[in-house]
Each structure stands twice: as C-alpha cells, then as structure tokens.
Amino acid sequence: MLTTEFLRISPEERAVVERHLANAPVKISEIAKGLGIRLVASTLPAGISGEIRPGEDGFVISVNRHDNPRRQRFTVAHEVAHYLIHRDQIGDGISDDVLYRSSLSDAREAEANRLAADILMPRRLVELAYARHEGVATDEVVAKMAEEFGVSEVAMRIRLGLS
C-alpha cells in the first residue's frame, strides 16, 4: 500500500525512485543522482542534519558529515522527499535540524518523514524481512532489520508500528 505522499510524486520521478526499491538497503544516493540532485557531505552548523538548496545546475543536498551514517541516510531521504513533494516551497533552501524541523510547517516535515520512510524502508521489503524473522518483534529482530535497511532502530520501530 502506497502512502499519500508517495502517490504525489510525478510518474516520471516515481519511476526513478521505484527502480531502486527492490533491495535493501535502498541506495538513496543513486535515487538522488537519478533525480539530478547533487549530494555533498558538509560540516553544517551545530544541530543541523541536512539541507536542500537550489544550485547552479539543479538542487544540492548537504548532509552533516559528523552524523551517524544511518542518520545521514535518513537525512538524505528526507531532503529528497522535500524535493519530490515540496519543491515549490524550497525557495532559497530548507535546513532541517536534528529533529527534522525547518521553516516549513510540522505537517510538511511529517510528510517528508513519511516519504523518506517509504523510500528507505519499502513496505513490501519490510514485510518480507519481518516474515523471515517469523513476525517476532524482539529488540534483536528490530536491530537486525535496522541494520539490513541501513536505518536507525527507532526508525525501524516506527515503520513496524512499535512506537
């Protein structure tokens, strides 16, 4: 089942995203590249996890190089989500803090988080992985699935409906 946010992506861009959803971990950098978005690891101001800004030849996502790699993946997916469904609201740029809050409304940030989860943890792949673990949501299973998908245990718990 696709979320409302996923259905809002244009058919052409949805095709780019869907090409990368067959295996975990989803290659979020390849999705960004396919969308024409340049990724840059940067030292961002304290408390800032990522940002998306228009550049000279398209959009640029900067991710805080000091964050944990799993957090960086979610940050990139979150910024890609802003590009896909909030592009008209990016203006000069959006910076997201460590709680994924920006100048956009909380509703827009929640939309970007849901779409980022759809991209990094495709429901079909999560269901298959969960079934391999016999549908048992122990801390160990959550940790293994988080590692398999390259996300935090918190993100996986949310995706599994445990938090």
WOGIHU-V653051 format. One record per pair of residues at least 12 apart in sequence whose ideal C-beta (glycine too) atoms are under 10 Angstrom apart, sorted by the first residue. I is the first residue (numbers start at 1). J is the second residue. D is the distance in Angstrom with one decimal. If there is no record, write none. Layout:
((I,J,D) (I,J,D))
This chain:
((1,123,6.5) (1,124,9.6) (2,14,9.2) (2,118,7.4) (2,122,9.9) (2,123,8.2) (3,111,9.0) (3,114,5.5) (3,115,7.0) (3,117,8.4) (3,118,5.5) (3,123,8.7) (4,85,9.6) (4,111,8.2) (4,114,8.1) (4,115,9.3) (5,81,7.1) (5,84,8.2) (5,85,5.8) (5,110,9.3) (5,111,5.2) (5,112,8.0) (5,113,9.2) (5,114,5.1) (5,115,4.0) (5,116,9.2) (5,117,9.4) (5,118,6.8) (5,119,9.8) (6,18,9.4) (6,81,9.5) (6,84,9.0) (6,85,9.1) (6,114,8.4) (6,115,6.3) (6,118,5.0) (6,119,8.3) (6,122,9.7) (6,123,9.7) (7,85,9.9) (8,84,7.7) (8,85,5.0) (8,86,9.7) (8,111,8.5) (8,115,8.3) (9,81,9.2) (9,83,9.9) (9,84,5.0) (9,85,6.7) (9,115,7.9) (9,118,9.6) (9,119,9.8) (10,84,8.1) (10,85,9.7) (10,87,10.0) (12,35,9.7) (13,31,9.5) (13,34,8.8) (13,35,6.3) (13,36,9.9) (13,80,9.8) (13,83,8.8) (13,84,5.9) (13,85,9.7) (13,87,9.8) (14,84,8.6) (15,34,9.3) (16,30,9.3) (16,31,6.6) (16,32,9.7) (16,33,9.4) (16,34,4.3) (16,35,5.7) (16,36,9.2) (16,84,9.5) (17,31,5.6) (17,34,8.0) (17,35,8.0) (17,80,8.3) (17,81,10.0) (17,84,7.6) (17,115,9.4) (17,118,8.8) (17,119,6.3) (17,122,9.7) (18,31,9.6) (18,119,9.8) (18,122,9.0) (19,31,8.2) (19,34,7.1) (20,34,7.5) (20,119,8.2) (20,122,9.4) (21,118,8.8) (21,119,7.3) (21,120,9.5) (21,121,9.8) (21,122,4.5) (21,123,9.7) (21,124,8.1) (21,125,7.3) (22,122,8.4) (22,124,9.2) (22,125,8.0) (23,122,9.5) (23,125,7.6) (24,120,8.5) (24,121,7.8) (24,122,7.8) (24,125,5.2) (24,126,8.4) (24,128,9.2) (24,129,7.1) (24,145,8.7) (24,147,9.8) (24,148,5.3) (24,149,4.7) (24,150,7.4) (24,151,9.3) (25,70,9.4) (25,73,7.5) (25,120,7.5) (25,121,9.4) (25,125,9.7) (25,147,8.9) (25,148,7.0) (25,149,5.5) (25,150,3.5) (25,151,8.0) (26,73,8.6) (26,77,8.1) (26,118,10.0) (26,119,6.2) (26,120,5.4) (26,121,7.9) (26,122,7.0) (26,125,8.2) (26,149,7.5) (26,150,7.7) (26,151,9.6) (27,73,9.7) (27,150,9.5) (28,61,9.9) (28,72,9.2) (28,73,5.6) (28,74,8.7) (28,75,9.5) (28,76,4.9) (28,77,5.1) (28,78,9.9) (28,79,9.7) (28,80,6.8) (28,116,8.8) (28,119,6.8) (28,120,6.5) (28,150,8.4) (29,61,9.6) (29,63,9.9) (29,72,9.9) (29,73,8.7) (29,76,6.9) (29,80,9.7) (31,76,8.6) (31,77,8.1) (31,80,6.2) (31,84,9.6) (31,119,6.8) (31,120,9.7) (32,52,9.9) (32,59,9.0) (32,60,9.9) (32,61,6.4) (32,76,6.4) (32,77,9.0) (32,79,8.3) (32,80,5.6) (32,83,8.3) (35,58,8.7) (35,59,8.3) (35,80,6.9) (35,83,6.7) (35,84,7.6) (36,57,8.4) (36,58,4.8) (36,59,7.5) (36,83,9.4) (37,52,7.8) (37,55,9.2) (37,58,6.5) (37,59,4.9) (37,60,7.1) (37,61,5.7) (37,76,9.0) (37,79,8.1) (37,80,6.7) (37,83,6.1) (37,84,9.9) (38,55,6.5) (38,56,9.8) (38,57,8.1) (38,58,6.5) (38,59,7.4) (38,60,4.8) (38,61,7.3) (38,62,9.4) (39,60,7.8) (39,61,5.3) (39,62,8.1) (39,63,6.9) (39,72,9.6) (39,76,6.4) (39,79,9.0) (39,80,9.4) (40,55,9.4) (40,60,6.1) (40,61,7.1) (40,62,4.8) (40,63,7.4) (40,65,9.0) (41,61,10.0) (41,62,7.7) (41,63,5.8) (41,64,8.0) (41,65,4.1) (41,66,9.3) (41,67,9.5) (41,72,7.6) (41,76,9.9) (42,60,9.7) (42,61,9.8) (42,62,4.4) (42,63,7.1) (42,64,6.9) (42,65,6.1) (42,66,9.5) (43,62,9.5) (43,64,7.3) (43,65,6.0) (43,66,6.7) (44,62,6.3) (44,63,7.9) (44,64,4.4) (44,65,8.1) (44,66,8.1) (44,67,8.9) (44,75,9.9) (44,95,7.7) (44,96,9.9) (44,97,9.9) (45,64,8.9) (45,95,8.1) (45,97,9.5) (46,64,9.4) (46,66,9.5) (46,97,9.7) (46,98,9.3) (47,64,9.3) (47,95,9.6) (47,97,5.2) (47,98,5.6) (47,99,9.0) (48,62,8.8) (48,63,9.8) (48,64,6.3) (48,67,9.7) (48,75,9.7) (48,95,5.3) (48,96,7.1) (48,97,5.9) (48,98,7.6) (48,102,9.6) (49,62,9.8) (49,63,7.2) (49,64,5.2) (49,66,9.7) (49,67,5.8) (49,71,6.6) (49,72,8.0) (49,74,8.5) (49,75,4.6) (49,76,9.8) (49,78,8.1) (49,79,9.2) (49,95,8.7) (49,96,5.7) (49,97,6.7) (49,98,5.3) (49,99,8.7) (49,100,7.2) (50,62,6.3) (50,63,4.7) (50,64,6.4) (50,67,8.4) (50,71,9.3) (50,72,7.9) (50,74,9.1) (50,75,3.8) (50,76,6.9) (50,77,9.8) (50,78,6.8) (50,79,5.1) (50,82,9.5) (50,94,9.0) (50,95,7.6) (50,96,5.4) (50,97,9.4) (50,98,9.7) (50,100,8.7) (50,102,9.6) (51,63,8.4) (51,64,9.1) (51,75,9.2) (51,79,7.1) (51,82,9.5) (51,90,9.8) (51,93,5.8) (51,94,6.2) (51,95,4.1) (51,96,6.7) (51,102,8.4) (52,76,9.6) (52,78,9.0) (52,79,4.3) (52,80,8.2) (52,81,9.7) (52,82,5.5) (52,83,6.0) (52,86,9.2) (52,87,9.1) (52,90,6.1) (52,93,6.4) (52,94,5.5) (52,95,8.6) (52,96,8.5) (52,102,9.5) (52,112,10.0) (53,79,9.7) (53,90,7.5) (53,91,9.1) (53,92,6.8) (53,93,3.4) (53,94,7.8) (53,95,8.7) (54,87,9.5) (54,90,6.9) (54,91,8.3) (54,92,7.3) (54,93,7.1) (55,93,9.7) (58,83,9.7) (59,79,8.7) (59,80,9.4) (59,82,9.3) (59,83,5.8) (59,87,8.0) (59,90,7.4) (59,93,9.2) (60,79,9.6) (60,93,8.8) (61,75,8.2) (61,76,6.0) (61,77,9.9) (61,78,9.3) (61,79,4.4) (61,80,7.1) (61,82,8.9) (61,83,7.8) (62,75,9.4) (62,76,9.8) (62,79,8.5) (62,93,9.2) (62,95,8.8) (63,75,5.0) (63,76,5.6) (63,78,9.7) (63,79,7.6) (64,96,9.9) (64,98,8.7) (67,98,8.2) (68,152,7.8) (69,150,7.7) (70,120,9.6) (70,146,7.5) (70,147,8.7) (70,149,9.0) (70,150,5.9) (70,151,5.6) (70,152,5.1) (70,153,9.0) (70,154,9.8) (70,155,7.9) (70,156,9.9) (71,98,8.4) (71,151,9.0) (71,152,6.7) (71,155,9.3) (72,150,9.7) (73,116,9.2) (73,119,9.9) (73,120,6.5) (73,149,9.0) (73,150,5.3) (73,151,6.7) (73,152,9.2) (73,155,9.5) (74,100,8.4) (74,113,8.5) (74,116,6.0) (74,117,8.4) (74,119,9.7) (74,120,6.5) (74,121,9.8) (74,150,8.9) (74,151,6.1) (74,152,7.0) (74,154,9.7) (74,155,6.1) (75,96,7.1) (75,98,9.3) (75,100,8.0) (75,116,8.5) (76,116,8.5) (76,119,9.5) (76,120,9.1) (77,112,8.7) (77,113,9.1) (77,115,7.8) (77,116,3.7) (77,117,7.9) (77,118,8.9) (77,119,5.0) (77,120,4.9) (77,121,9.4) (77,151,8.9) (77,155,9.8) (78,94,9.9) (78,96,6.4) (78,100,5.7) (78,102,9.7) (78,109,8.3) (78,112,5.1) (78,113,6.4) (78,115,8.2) (78,116,4.4) (78,117,9.3) (78,119,9.4) (78,120,9.5) (79,94,7.8) (79,95,9.8) (79,96,7.2) (79,100,9.7) (79,102,9.9) (79,112,7.9) (79,116,8.5) (80,112,8.8) (80,115,8.1) (80,116,7.3) (80,119,6.9) (80,120,9.8) (81,108,9.8) (81,109,9.7) (81,111,7.3) (81,112,4.1) (81,113,7.6) (81,114,8.0) (81,115,3.7) (81,116,4.9) (81,117,9.1) (81,118,8.4) (81,119,7.1) (82,94,5.9) (82,96,8.2) (82,102,8.2) (82,104,7.7) (82,108,7.9) (82,109,8.9) (82,111,8.9) (82,112,5.1) (82,115,8.7) (82,116,9.2) (83,112,9.4) (84,112,8.9) (84,115,6.6) (84,116,10.0) (84,119,8.9) (85,108,8.5) (85,111,6.2) (85,112,7.3) (85,114,9.8) (85,115,6.3) (86,102,9.8) (86,104,6.6) (86,108,5.8) (86,109,9.6) (86,111,7.5) (86,112,6.9) (86,115,9.6) (89,102,9.9) (89,103,9.1) (89,104,6.3) (89,105,9.5) (89,108,7.1) (90,102,9.9) (90,104,9.0) (91,103,8.6) (94,108,9.2) (94,109,9.5) (94,112,9.2) (96,109,7.5) (96,112,8.2) (96,113,9.9) (97,109,9.9) (100,112,7.1) (100,113,5.9) (100,116,8.5) (113,155,9.1) (113,158,8.9) (114,158,9.9) (116,151,9.4) (116,155,8.7) (117,151,8.3) (117,155,6.8) (117,156,9.6) (117,158,7.1) (117,159,5.7) (118,159,9.3) (120,149,6.3) (120,150,7.2) (120,151,5.6) (120,155,7.6) (120,156,9.8) (120,159,8.7) (121,145,8.6) (121,146,9.3) (121,148,9.8) (121,149,5.3) (121,150,9.4) (121,151,6.3) (121,155,7.2) (121,156,7.0) (121,158,9.2) (121,159,4.7) (121,160,9.1) (122,149,9.0) (122,159,9.9) (123,159,8.3) (125,145,9.7) (125,148,8.8) (125,149,7.6) (126,145,7.3) (126,148,9.6) (126,149,7.5) (126,156,8.1) (126,159,5.8) (126,160,7.1) (127,160,9.8) (129,141,9.0) (129,144,8.3) (129,145,5.3) (129,148,6.1) (129,149,7.6) (129,156,9.5) (129,160,9.8) (130,142,9.8) (130,145,7.0) (130,156,9.9) (130,159,9.6) (130,160,6.8) (132,144,9.4) (132,145,9.2) (132,148,9.5) (133,145,7.3) (137,156,9.7) (137,157,8.3) (137,160,6.0) (137,161,9.0) (137,162,5.7) (139,153,8.0) (139,157,9.4) (141,156,9.2) (141,160,8.9) (142,154,9.3) (142,156,5.3) (142,157,5.8) (142,159,9.7) (142,160,7.0) (142,162,7.2) (142,163,9.9) (143,156,8.2) (144,156,9.3) (145,157,9.5) (145,159,8.5) (145,160,7.7) (146,159,9.3) (146,160,9.9))
